Amino acid sequence: MFEKIKKLFKKETFSCIVWDGKIMKYLDLTQKQIDEMTNKGLSVTKKDEC
């Protein structure tokens, strides 16, 4: 029971490579953060897609 409740509050994160045209960063991001960065014109690739 406790584990089911705990899963509700756990955010799913993805290992990502973020590229702004000059600098590449390796971050763990939520899907919402990925969408926000993409809207700002940054290139975001999930590591499992590489």
N, C-alpha and C positions, 0 to 999 in steps of 0.2 A: 504494500500500500504506500509506504513512504517513498519507495523508488519511483512509483508512478507520478506522485506529486512532484518529486524532485525533477523529473524529466520535463514537466510543464514549464519550469523556470529556467531550464538550461537552454542557452542560445546556441544554435548550430553555427559553427564557424568553419571557414574554409581556408586552407593555406593558399595564398595568392601572391602573384607577382604583379606589382604596380609599376607602370612605366609612364613617366611624364614627358618623355622625349629626350631627357638628359640623364636622369637618375633612375635606377631600378631598385625597388624596395621589395622585401619579402615580408608579408604581413599575414596575420590571421584575421579575417574579416567576416562579418555577418553578411547575409544577402542584401540587407538594407544598405549597409555601408558600401558594398560593391556597386549597387545601383546609383548611390549618390556620387561616387567617384566617376562612374561612367558618364553621368550627366554633366560633370564638370569637364569632360573631355580627356580624362586620363584613360589609359589602356590598362584593363584589369584582366588577368588570366588566372584561372584556378589551376593549381599545380597539377591536378589529376588530368587536366585537358592538354598538358604539354606533351 
